[in-house]
């Protein structure tokens, strides 16, 4: 029997020392979690219910990172986990689903069409990289770095991807796009060992506009550290910037967004020349990861074929655009980010 979200919230919230009545307000949730705003007469909280796993170690590591940043001189706000009745920050519902309650950070989601927000998110990303540079823990990262893509998707050969696509009855246009993405994977493979030589540290791993909080034109907070892991330092800005290559933007708008974000990041932190030059390849690596992630979701019946189709076409278009403008992007990134 499926438990409704209302029942689930009651089950979870009764495990917290929240005085008085509360109400849950629907908020936009991602594909991995269900999020609600919890309001009482005197306070506001954000509750996150983890839909994609029941692994306490993942949540505990996330909370360890949040505590570190909160206790450091990091100037941006991050979610502060609330202790439940058992004095823990991870709460289990009777269904086994895990949840966390956080102090609410006032503000709104920054806009990827607002140049000041783009610059401010770049600056915030640079501050975050600086802030996480000295983070140490005995906990093991729960996610592999992006450059270990072949290990992360071991078994997902070209043949298996194409077989999954065949069962989706895609037309020749989509199948051709898949062939191009797989060819790009083959071209990237020899570069992975070289990428491994670049500076490593803990990174957020999924930084984007939906995981930030802005007040007026300034980003004041960073959210959703669930995918925090040890990876290439340059992967942090790469994950954000690849989202600027969207079909709704003209080429001029894309390049302007790259320049604006990179300028903000560079004000907070300068990367090595090699890191800056690697970002176009790292952006393609991010798109490959998304492409294969949704292939698995489609194969497992979690998404309709149309969902993967959209990701196929997006990954193909983005990677072609990066290849066509590789030298121009490298020059821009070297000037804005490189030492």
MARDOMAR-843647 format. One record per residue (C-alpha): residue in one letter; chain; x, y, z. Coordinates in pm, 1 decimal, padded with zeros to 6 digits, m for minus. Last residue first. Example, Ala and Ser with C-alpha at 12.3 -4.5 7.8 and 13.67 -1.06 7.14 Angstrom:
2
resn:S	chain:A	x:01367.0	y:m00106.0	z:00714.0;
resn:A	chain:A	x:01230.0	y:m00450.0	z:00780.0;
***
This chain:
339
resn:X	chain:A	x:04619.5	y:03176.1	z:m01297.6;
resn:X	chain:A	x:04334.5	y:03061.8	z:m01515.5;
resn:X	chain:A	x:03971.6	y:03150.5	z:m01456.1;
resn:X	chain:A	x:03870.7	y:03446.6	z:m01674.1;
resn:X	chain:A	x:04147.2	y:03444.4	z:m01934.8;
resn:X	chain:A	x:04183.6	y:03065.8	z:m01954.4;
resn:X	chain:A	x:03808.0	y:03026.3	z:m01961.9;
resn:X	chain:A	x:03763.3	y:03264.5	z:m02255.1;
resn:X	chain:A	x:04053.9	y:03114.5	z:m02448.8;
resn:X	chain:A	x:03932.3	y:02760.5	z:m02388.0;
resn:X	chain:A	x:03578.7	y:02854.4	z:m02493.6;
resn:X	chain:A	x:03696.4	y:03002.6	z:m02823.8;
resn:X	chain:A	x:03912.0	y:02696.5	z:m02894.8;
resn:X	chain:A	x:03626.8	y:02454.1	z:m02823.8;
resn:X	chain:A	x:03357.2	y:02636.6	z:m03016.2;
resn:X	chain:A	x:03244.8	y:02360.9	z:m03254.6;
resn:X	chain:A	x:03328.1	y:02089.1	z:m03001.6;
resn:X	chain:A	x:03122.5	y:02258.8	z:m02729.3;
resn:X	chain:A	x:02825.1	y:02299.4	z:m02964.5;
resn:X	chain:A	x:02839.6	y:01934.3	z:m03069.2;
resn:X	chain:A	x:02849.9	y:01827.8	z:m02704.1;
resn:X	chain:A	x:02548.7	y:02042.4	z:m02616.5;
resn:X	chain:A	x:02337.9	y:01924.5	z:m02912.0;
resn:X	chain:A	x:02405.9	y:01555.1	z:m02846.7;
resn:X	chain:A	x:02347.7	y:01583.5	z:m02472.6;
resn:X	chain:A	x:02019.1	y:01769.4	z:m02530.5;
resn:X	chain:A	x:01892.3	y:01521.8	z:m02788.5;
resn:X	chain:A	x:01970.8	y:01225.4	z:m02565.9;
resn:X	chain:A	x:01824.8	y:01396.6	z:m02257.0;
resn:X	chain:A	x:01495.7	y:01462.4	z:m02435.2;
resn:X	chain:A	x:01482.5	y:01103.5	z:m02560.6;
resn:X	chain:A	x:01547.8	y:00979.3	z:m02206.6;
resn:X	chain:A	x:01226.3	y:01146.0	z:m02089.7;
resn:X	chain:A	x:01031.2	y:01035.8	z:m02398.5;
resn:X	chain:A	x:01118.4	y:00673.0	z:m02323.8;
resn:X	chain:A	x:00903.9	y:00692.8	z:m02006.5;
resn:X	chain:A	x:01096.6	y:00702.8	z:m01681.3;
resn:X	chain:A	x:01144.4	y:00459.5	z:m01391.9;
resn:X	chain:A	x:01109.6	y:00154.8	z:m01618.8;
resn:X	chain:A	x:01451.2	y:00017.2	z:m01530.8;
resn:X	chain:A	x:01579.2	y:00063.6	z:m01886.6;
resn:X	chain:A	x:01456.0	y:00424.8	z:m01886.0;
resn:X	chain:A	x:01622.7	y:00501.3	z:m01553.9;
resn:X	chain:A	x:01940.7	y:00338.2	z:m01681.6;
resn:X	chain:A	x:01940.4	y:00548.0	z:m01998.9;
resn:X	chain:A	x:01866.7	y:00850.9	z:m01781.3;
resn:X	chain:A	x:02189.9	y:00805.4	z:m01587.8;
resn:X	chain:A	x:02376.8	y:00731.7	z:m01910.9;
resn:X	chain:A	x:02285.8	y:01068.0	z:m02069.8;
resn:X	chain:A	x:02338.5	y:01256.3	z:m01741.6;
resn:X	chain:A	x:02690.5	y:01112.0	z:m01706.1;
resn:X	chain:A	x:02768.3	y:01184.1	z:m02069.9;
resn:X	chain:A	x:02653.8	y:01544.3	z:m02022.9;
resn:X	chain:A	x:02885.2	y:01586.1	z:m01722.7;
resn:X	chain:A	x:03176.1	y:01442.6	z:m01922.6;
resn:X	chain:A	x:03100.1	y:01690.6	z:m02199.7;
resn:X	chain:A	x:03129.2	y:01970.2	z:m01943.7;
resn:X	chain:A	x:03457.6	y:01821.5	z:m01821.4;
resn:X	chain:A	x:03596.9	y:01826.8	z:m02175.4;
resn:X	chain:A	x:03510.9	y:02197.2	z:m02211.6;
resn:X	chain:A	x:03654.6	y:02258.4	z:m01860.4;
resn:X	chain:A	x:04000.2	y:02111.4	z:m01930.0;
resn:X	chain:A	x:04157.9	y:02441.7	z:m02040.3;
resn:X	chain:A	x:04067.1	y:02608.0	z:m01710.9;
resn:X	chain:A	x:04215.1	y:02319.1	z:m01513.0;
resn:X	chain:A	x:04538.5	y:02323.2	z:m01715.3;
resn:X	chain:A	x:04578.8	y:02698.0	z:m01660.9;
resn:X	chain:A	x:04542.0	y:02648.8	z:m01287.0;
resn:X	chain:A	x:04224.7	y:02774.8	z:m01126.2;
resn:X	chain:A	x:04172.7	y:03120.0	z:m00977.2;
resn:X	chain:A	x:03925.9	y:03162.9	z:m00693.2;
resn:X	chain:A	x:03679.3	y:03426.8	z:m00572.8;
resn:X	chain:A	x:03706.0	y:03682.3	z:m00853.1;
resn:X	chain:A	x:03757.4	y:03395.9	z:m01099.3;
resn:X	chain:A	x:03417.7	y:03249.4	z:m01014.4;
resn:X	chain:A	x:03245.6	y:03580.0	z:m01090.7;
resn:X	chain:A	x:03431.3	y:03624.8	z:m01419.8;
resn:X	chain:A	x:03356.3	y:03263.4	z:m01512.1;
resn:X	chain:A	x:02984.4	y:03322.7	z:m01457.6;
resn:X	chain:A	x:02979.2	y:03638.1	z:m01672.6;
resn:X	chain:A	x:03193.2	y:03491.9	z:m01951.9;
resn:X	chain:A	x:02994.1	y:03171.1	z:m01973.5;
resn:X	chain:A	x:02665.0	y:03365.9	z:m01966.4;
resn:X	chain:A	x:02790.8	y:03590.9	z:m02247.6;
resn:X	chain:A	x:02894.3	y:03286.2	z:m02449.5;
resn:X	chain:A	x:02548.5	y:03134.3	z:m02414.6;
resn:X	chain:A	x:02369.8	y:03460.8	z:m02491.7;
resn:X	chain:A	x:02575.8	y:03511.2	z:m02809.8;
resn:X	chain:A	x:02506.0	y:03155.9	z:m02923.3;
resn:X	chain:A	x:02134.3	y:03217.1	z:m02872.7;
resn:X	chain:A	x:01968.3	y:03071.9	z:m02567.1;
resn:X	chain:A	x:01645.4	y:02867.0	z:m02556.1;
resn:X	chain:A	x:01827.0	y:02551.3	z:m02669.2;
resn:X	chain:A	x:02040.0	y:02555.9	z:m02355.8;
resn:X	chain:A	x:02417.2	y:02569.2	z:m02336.8;
resn:X	chain:A	x:02414.8	y:02765.6	z:m02009.8;
resn:X	chain:A	x:02357.4	y:02437.3	z:m01824.9;
resn:X	chain:A	x:02714.3	y:02332.8	z:m01909.3;
resn:X	chain:A	x:02831.4	y:02621.3	z:m01695.0;
resn:X	chain:A	x:02710.3	y:02487.9	z:m01363.0;
resn:X	chain:A	x:02862.5	y:02140.0	z:m01383.6;
resn:X	chain:A	x:03187.1	y:02282.9	z:m01521.8;
resn:X	chain:A	x:03219.2	y:02528.7	z:m01231.1;
resn:X	chain:A	x:03241.6	y:02239.6	z:m00981.5;
resn:X	chain:A	x:03432.7	y:01999.4	z:m01207.5;
resn:X	chain:A	x:03738.7	y:02222.8	z:m01192.7;
resn:X	chain:A	x:03819.7	y:02096.3	z:m00843.3;
resn:X	chain:A	x:03838.2	y:01742.3	z:m00980.1;
resn:X	chain:A	x:03644.3	y:01505.6	z:m00759.6;
resn:X	chain:A	x:03592.5	y:01412.2	z:m00397.4;
resn:X	chain:A	x:03220.5	y:01396.9	z:m00323.3;
resn:X	chain:A	x:02912.7	y:01603.5	z:m00238.7;
resn:X	chain:A	x:02608.1	y:01454.8	z:m00409.5;
resn:X	chain:A	x:02363.2	y:01527.3	z:m00125.3;
resn:X	chain:A	x:02483.7	y:01884.7	z:m00079.0;
resn:X	chain:A	x:02140.8	y:02027.7	z:m00159.3;
resn:X	chain:A	x:02152.3	y:02403.8	z:m00097.3;
resn:X	chain:A	x:02382.8	y:02706.2	z:m00136.5;
resn:X	chain:A	x:02297.3	y:03046.3	z:00010.7;
resn:X	chain:A	x:02329.3	y:03422.0	z:m00036.2;
resn:X	chain:A	x:02330.4	y:03463.4	z:m00414.4;
resn:X	chain:A	x:02297.0	y:03835.8	z:m00476.0;
resn:X	chain:A	x:02060.5	y:04020.4	z:m00709.8;
resn:X	chain:A	x:01769.2	y:04068.2	z:m00467.0;
resn:X	chain:A	x:01812.0	y:03788.5	z:m00214.5;
resn:X	chain:A	x:01925.6	y:03467.3	z:m00379.3;
resn:X	chain:A	x:01918.4	y:03100.0	z:m00281.1;
resn:X	chain:A	x:02102.0	y:02822.8	z:m00467.2;
resn:X	chain:A	x:02037.3	y:02461.2	z:m00563.3;
resn:X	chain:A	x:01792.5	y:02542.1	z:m00845.3;
resn:X	chain:A	x:02054.0	y:02767.2	z:m01007.8;
resn:X	chain:A	x:02309.9	y:02487.1	z:m01028.3;
resn:X	chain:A	x:02562.2	y:02302.2	z:m00812.0;
resn:X	chain:A	x:02542.4	y:01925.3	z:m00838.9;
resn:X	chain:A	x:02884.8	y:01797.7	z:m00732.2;
resn:X	chain:A	x:02927.6	y:02005.5	z:m00417.4;
resn:X	chain:A	x:03304.0	y:01947.8	z:m00433.7;
resn:X	chain:A	x:03561.8	y:01784.6	z:m00207.5;
resn:X	chain:A	x:03912.8	y:01819.2	z:m00350.2;
resn:X	chain:A	x:04124.9	y:01720.1	z:m00647.0;
resn:X	chain:A	x:04381.5	y:01910.2	z:m00856.1;
resn:X	chain:A	x:04433.5	y:01775.7	z:m01213.2;
resn:X	chain:A	x:04616.2	y:01446.6	z:m01273.3;
resn:X	chain:A	x:04291.5	y:01249.1	z:m01315.7;
resn:X	chain:A	x:04217.6	y:01457.5	z:m01624.9;
resn:X	chain:A	x:04513.5	y:01289.2	z:m01794.0;
resn:X	chain:A	x:04372.4	y:00944.6	z:m01710.8;
resn:X	chain:A	x:04034.5	y:01046.9	z:m01852.2;
resn:X	chain:A	x:04166.2	y:01177.0	z:m02183.1;
resn:X	chain:A	x:04178.8	y:00835.7	z:m02356.5;
resn:X	chain:A	x:03803.9	y:00786.5	z:m02286.1;
resn:X	chain:A	x:03689.2	y:01120.6	z:m02426.8;
resn:X	chain:A	x:03694.8	y:01009.5	z:m02791.4;
resn:X	chain:A	x:03502.2	y:00691.3	z:m02711.0;
resn:X	chain:A	x:03241.1	y:00887.8	z:m02516.8;
resn:X	chain:A	x:03207.7	y:01124.3	z:m02812.8;
resn:X	chain:A	x:03133.4	y:00828.3	z:m03036.0;
resn:X	chain:A	x:02861.6	y:00723.9	z:m02789.2;
resn:X	chain:A	x:02709.1	y:01071.9	z:m02807.0;
resn:X	chain:A	x:02718.6	y:01065.4	z:m03189.1;
resn:X	chain:A	x:02557.0	y:00720.5	z:m03205.4;
resn:X	chain:A	x:02283.7	y:00834.8	z:m02966.0;
resn:X	chain:A	x:02208.9	y:01134.6	z:m03189.1;
resn:X	chain:A	x:02182.3	y:00902.2	z:m03490.6;
resn:X	chain:A	x:01932.3	y:00690.5	z:m03296.2;
resn:X	chain:A	x:01728.0	y:01002.0	z:m03218.0;
resn:X	chain:A	x:01708.1	y:01104.1	z:m03584.8;
resn:X	chain:A	x:01648.4	y:00743.9	z:m03695.5;
resn:X	chain:A	x:01327.3	y:00715.0	z:m03494.6;
resn:X	chain:A	x:01309.9	y:00578.4	z:m03140.8;
resn:X	chain:A	x:01125.1	y:00251.8	z:m03080.3;
resn:X	chain:A	x:01210.4	y:00247.7	z:m02707.3;
resn:X	chain:A	x:01322.4	y:m00116.1	z:m02721.7;
resn:X	chain:A	x:01582.8	y:m00014.1	z:m02979.4;
resn:X	chain:A	x:01716.6	y:00250.6	z:m02740.6;
resn:X	chain:A	x:01786.8	y:m00009.7	z:m02473.2;
resn:X	chain:A	x:01966.7	y:m00222.2	z:m02733.8;
resn:X	chain:A	x:02167.2	y:00083.1	z:m02841.7;
resn:X	chain:A	x:02279.4	y:00148.4	z:m02483.8;
resn:X	chain:A	x:02364.1	y:m00219.7	z:m02434.7;
resn:X	chain:A	x:02564.9	y:m00233.7	z:m02755.9;
resn:X	chain:A	x:02756.6	y:00082.6	z:m02676.4;
resn:X	chain:A	x:02855.3	y:m00076.9	z:m02346.9;
resn:X	chain:A	x:02677.4	y:m00003.4	z:m02021.0;
resn:X	chain:A	x:02844.8	y:m00285.8	z:m01832.1;
resn:X	chain:A	x:03045.5	y:m00051.9	z:m01613.0;
resn:X	chain:A	x:02858.4	y:00273.7	z:m01575.8;
resn:X	chain:A	x:03040.5	y:00410.5	z:m01271.6;
resn:X	chain:A	x:03360.9	y:00237.8	z:m01376.6;
resn:X	chain:A	x:03362.8	y:00399.0	z:m01722.4;
resn:X	chain:A	x:03258.5	y:00733.5	z:m01574.5;
resn:X	chain:A	x:03558.0	y:00743.3	z:m01342.4;
resn:X	chain:A	x:03623.0	y:01098.5	z:m01466.2;
resn:X	chain:A	x:03300.5	y:01209.0	z:m01295.9;
resn:X	chain:A	x:03432.2	y:01123.3	z:m00951.0;
resn:X	chain:A	x:03269.2	y:00825.0	z:m00780.1;
resn:X	chain:A	x:02988.3	y:00884.8	z:m00532.2;
resn:X	chain:A	x:02957.0	y:00789.5	z:m00165.0;
resn:X	chain:A	x:03281.1	y:00954.5	z:m00058.4;
resn:X	chain:A	x:03425.6	y:00764.0	z:00238.6;
resn:X	chain:A	x:03390.8	y:00910.9	z:00585.5;
resn:X	chain:A	x:03713.6	y:00978.3	z:00776.6;
resn:X	chain:A	x:03670.3	y:01345.8	z:00703.9;
resn:X	chain:A	x:03869.7	y:01644.5	z:00585.3;
resn:X	chain:A	x:03751.2	y:01975.9	z:00442.7;
resn:X	chain:A	x:04047.6	y:02196.7	z:00351.3;
resn:X	chain:A	x:03942.0	y:02292.4	z:m00003.2;
resn:X	chain:A	x:03571.0	y:02298.2	z:00082.6;
resn:X	chain:A	x:03555.1	y:02671.8	z:00154.3;
resn:X	chain:A	x:03770.5	y:02768.1	z:m00143.6;
resn:X	chain:A	x:03550.1	y:02564.2	z:m00375.9;
resn:X	chain:A	x:03245.7	y:02719.7	z:m00211.0;
resn:X	chain:A	x:03382.3	y:03072.0	z:m00256.0;
resn:X	chain:A	x:03438.4	y:03001.1	z:m00624.9;
resn:X	chain:A	x:03085.2	y:02865.5	z:m00660.5;
resn:X	chain:A	x:02948.0	y:03173.1	z:m00482.8;
resn:X	chain:A	x:03137.4	y:03403.2	z:m00722.7;
resn:X	chain:A	x:02994.2	y:03216.3	z:m01019.1;
resn:X	chain:A	x:02649.2	y:03226.7	z:m00860.2;
resn:X	chain:A	x:02690.6	y:03604.1	z:m00821.3;
resn:X	chain:A	x:02788.4	y:03650.7	z:m01185.7;
resn:X	chain:A	x:02488.1	y:03448.1	z:m01305.7;
resn:X	chain:A	x:02257.5	y:03626.6	z:m01060.8;
resn:X	chain:A	x:02380.4	y:03963.3	z:m01186.9;
resn:X	chain:A	x:02324.1	y:03853.4	z:m01547.6;
resn:X	chain:A	x:01964.2	y:03747.9	z:m01476.3;
resn:X	chain:A	x:01853.7	y:03481.5	z:m01727.2;
resn:X	chain:A	x:01974.1	y:03191.8	z:m01510.2;
resn:X	chain:A	x:01744.9	y:03319.3	z:m01237.6;
resn:X	chain:A	x:01824.0	y:03283.6	z:m00868.8;
resn:X	chain:A	x:01579.6	y:03081.0	z:m00654.6;
resn:X	chain:A	x:01425.1	y:03286.3	z:m00378.9;
resn:X	chain:A	x:01521.8	y:03412.7	z:m00036.2;
resn:X	chain:A	x:01501.7	y:03309.3	z:00326.3;
resn:X	chain:A	x:01695.2	y:03001.2	z:00431.9;
resn:X	chain:A	x:01472.4	y:02760.8	z:00624.6;
resn:X	chain:A	x:01625.5	y:02567.2	z:00911.5;
resn:X	chain:A	x:01651.7	y:02207.5	z:00799.1;
resn:X	chain:A	x:01458.4	y:01883.5	z:00853.4;
resn:X	chain:A	x:01596.9	y:01557.4	z:00719.1;
resn:X	chain:A	x:01423.5	y:01248.8	z:00583.4;
resn:X	chain:A	x:01478.8	y:00878.3	z:00526.8;
resn:X	chain:A	x:01220.2	y:00638.2	z:00390.6;
resn:X	chain:A	x:01186.2	y:00314.6	z:00586.8;
resn:X	chain:A	x:00806.8	y:00307.8	z:00566.0;
resn:X	chain:A	x:00784.0	y:00390.1	z:00937.9;
resn:X	chain:A	x:00970.9	y:00709.2	z:00857.2;
resn:X	chain:A	x:01342.4	y:00735.6	z:00934.4;
resn:X	chain:A	x:01499.6	y:01059.4	z:01057.9;
resn:X	chain:A	x:01858.3	y:01175.5	z:01003.5;
resn:X	chain:A	x:01973.3	y:01471.8	z:01214.6;
resn:X	chain:A	x:01992.6	y:01284.0	z:01543.8;
resn:X	chain:A	x:01910.9	y:01394.5	z:01897.5;
resn:X	chain:A	x:01653.8	y:01111.5	z:01933.8;
resn:X	chain:A	x:01372.7	y:01368.3	z:01938.6;
resn:X	chain:A	x:01499.8	y:01509.8	z:01608.3;
resn:X	chain:A	x:01790.6	y:01750.6	z:01568.6;
resn:X	chain:A	x:01750.9	y:02016.8	z:01297.8;
resn:X	chain:A	x:01996.1	y:02024.8	z:01005.9;
resn:X	chain:A	x:02137.3	y:02369.0	z:00913.4;
resn:X	chain:A	x:02111.6	y:02438.2	z:00539.4;
resn:X	chain:A	x:02395.3	y:02651.9	z:00399.3;
resn:X	chain:A	x:02439.8	y:03029.0	z:00416.8;
resn:X	chain:A	x:02728.8	y:03200.7	z:00243.7;
resn:X	chain:A	x:03032.9	y:03351.7	z:00417.6;
resn:X	chain:A	x:03241.9	y:03039.1	z:00474.8;
resn:X	chain:A	x:03448.3	y:03126.9	z:00784.4;
resn:X	chain:A	x:03400.8	y:02775.8	z:00920.2;
resn:X	chain:A	x:03140.5	y:02634.4	z:01160.1;
resn:X	chain:A	x:02858.3	y:02639.3	z:00905.2;
resn:X	chain:A	x:03086.2	y:02494.3	z:00635.8;
resn:X	chain:A	x:03193.3	y:02203.5	z:00856.0;
resn:X	chain:A	x:02840.0	y:02139.3	z:00978.8;
resn:X	chain:A	x:02712.2	y:02126.1	z:00619.8;
resn:X	chain:A	x:02986.2	y:01882.6	z:00516.4;
resn:X	chain:A	x:02901.1	y:01654.7	z:00809.0;
resn:X	chain:A	x:02532.9	y:01678.1	z:00717.9;
resn:X	chain:A	x:02603.2	y:01551.6	z:00365.5;
resn:X	chain:A	x:02815.6	y:01270.9	z:00510.6;
resn:X	chain:A	x:02527.1	y:01172.9	z:00739.0;
resn:X	chain:A	x:02285.1	y:01170.8	z:00445.9;
resn:X	chain:A	x:02499.9	y:00936.4	z:00237.1;
resn:X	chain:A	x:02574.9	y:00714.2	z:00539.1;
resn:X	chain:A	x:02204.3	y:00681.8	z:00615.7;
resn:X	chain:A	x:02137.3	y:00496.6	z:00290.2;
resn:X	chain:A	x:01769.0	y:00467.2	z:00210.9;
resn:X	chain:A	x:01795.4	y:00577.5	z:m00153.2;
resn:X	chain:A	x:01624.5	y:00761.4	z:m00440.2;
resn:X	chain:A	x:01324.5	y:00915.2	z:m00264.3;
resn:X	chain:A	x:01498.4	y:01105.7	z:00014.0;
resn:X	chain:A	x:01243.2	y:01318.6	z:00197.9;
resn:X	chain:A	x:01358.1	y:01676.7	z:00247.3;
resn:X	chain:A	x:01196.8	y:01910.3	z:00495.3;
resn:X	chain:A	x:01247.9	y:02285.8	z:00486.8;
resn:X	chain:A	x:01174.5	y:02483.9	z:00801.4;
resn:X	chain:A	x:00991.6	y:02799.2	z:00898.6;
resn:X	chain:A	x:00939.3	y:02935.9	z:01244.9;
resn:X	chain:A	x:00703.1	y:03121.9	z:01479.8;
resn:X	chain:A	x:00346.1	y:03016.6	z:01408.5;
resn:X	chain:A	x:00467.3	y:02702.6	z:01232.4;
resn:X	chain:A	x:00553.9	y:02656.4	z:00865.0;
resn:X	chain:A	x:00707.9	y:02352.1	z:00696.7;
resn:X	chain:A	x:00820.0	y:02404.1	z:00335.7;
resn:X	chain:A	x:00817.2	y:02075.2	z:00148.4;
resn:X	chain:A	x:01072.7	y:01881.9	z:m00056.9;
resn:X	chain:A	x:01049.4	y:01536.8	z:m00215.2;
resn:X	chain:A	x:01383.2	y:01403.4	z:m00333.5;
resn:X	chain:A	x:01568.7	y:01245.4	z:m00625.3;
resn:X	chain:A	x:01378.5	y:01381.3	z:m00925.9;
resn:X	chain:A	x:01377.4	y:01732.4	z:m00784.9;
resn:X	chain:A	x:01102.4	y:01897.2	z:m00584.4;
resn:X	chain:A	x:00923.6	y:02228.3	z:m00635.6;
resn:X	chain:A	x:00763.0	y:02322.0	z:m00308.1;
resn:X	chain:A	x:00428.6	y:02222.7	z:m00158.1;
resn:X	chain:A	x:00349.6	y:02385.9	z:00172.9;
resn:X	chain:A	x:00331.5	y:02175.7	z:00486.9;
resn:X	chain:A	x:00149.6	y:02310.4	z:00790.8;
resn:X	chain:A	x:00248.2	y:02311.7	z:01153.8;
resn:X	chain:A	x:00068.3	y:02312.3	z:01486.2;
resn:X	chain:A	x:00235.8	y:02379.8	z:01815.6;
resn:X	chain:A	x:00589.7	y:02304.6	z:01928.5;
resn:X	chain:A	x:00830.9	y:02121.8	z:01698.6;
resn:X	chain:A	x:01035.8	y:01868.4	z:01895.9;
resn:X	chain:A	x:01078.3	y:01638.9	z:01592.6;
resn:X	chain:A	x:00970.2	y:01274.5	z:01555.5;
resn:X	chain:A	x:00608.1	y:01377.4	z:01503.4;
resn:X	chain:A	x:00729.9	y:01546.7	z:01183.2;
resn:X	chain:A	x:00826.6	y:01219.0	z:01016.4;
resn:X	chain:A	x:00499.1	y:01026.6	z:01054.8;
resn:X	chain:A	x:00295.3	y:01338.8	z:00983.6;
resn:X	chain:A	x:00500.9	y:01400.9	z:00668.1;
resn:X	chain:A	x:00453.7	y:01042.9	z:00548.7;
resn:X	chain:A	x:00079.6	y:01061.0	z:00603.8;
resn:X	chain:A	x:00062.0	y:01379.5	z:00395.6;
resn:X	chain:A	x:00286.3	y:01230.6	z:00124.6;
resn:X	chain:A	x:00048.2	y:00940.0	z:00088.2;
resn:X	chain:A	x:00167.8	y:00593.3	z:00183.3;
resn:X	chain:A	x:00137.8	y:00341.7	z:m00096.7;
resn:X	chain:A	x:00000.0	y:00000.0	z:00000.0;
***
